[in-house]
């Protein structure tokens, strides 16, 4: 895990860096127009990982040829207490909440069960691009905030319930005190429950298609009926 002192230093350095950037002319031009969040996400990811690489001992996941993996569990891995810890950098606008993807639950669970990691950090940079400009930075071990996540076996990604998460942070709610074994069990339960729901939904879909097929056969031919299309 990353020490508390190092975590606080990461959050401070990140906020100072982006407070300067968000007030620059170049960033103002980049942030103009529509789809601001999508446009700044890649830049925040790239420049924040570069910032961490400059100030801390870090590594990246690489393939057999030594190239960075395009889909690493962590955008960057930072050394603390003798081990490298995955950090996922996310960006967004202050006040705009959703359920962004965090990480593949299967990949995370496997890494924990094979004892490759003991944490999974989120470094979230939230910006207000209207005046007065502001930057809020959240640096947390996601395993301590699993109560504010959700999971769907379809996309296979753990998603952060941002509204509830930020509300808990503002209330200074203490992170979970679950043990590592309990955190792994929680992730396993999330996976099993989502797989069960996915299986039931697919059964319902198959049943619906079979019913439509029976109805179709009863019509005696393929006669187009657009009455329920809602065309206008």
LINMO-V576985 format. One line per field, one symbol per residue. psi: psi as a letter, one per 20 degrees, with the letter a starting at -180 (. if undefined). A space follows every 10 residues. Layout:
# LINMO-V576985
psi=???
This chain:
# LINMO-V576985
psi=rpqgggghgg gghgggghhg gijqgghghh iqbrlgghhi ghgggghghh ghhhirorrq pqahijqpph mqhphqpppp kiqppppopq qappioqbmq qgqpgggggg hghjkhrjro qpnpopqoiq qpqqppppoq ohhikhikrr ppifhjppqp ngghghghgh ikpqrqjqrg ghgghggggg ggghhghggg hhghgghghg ghgggghiik rnppojhjhk q.
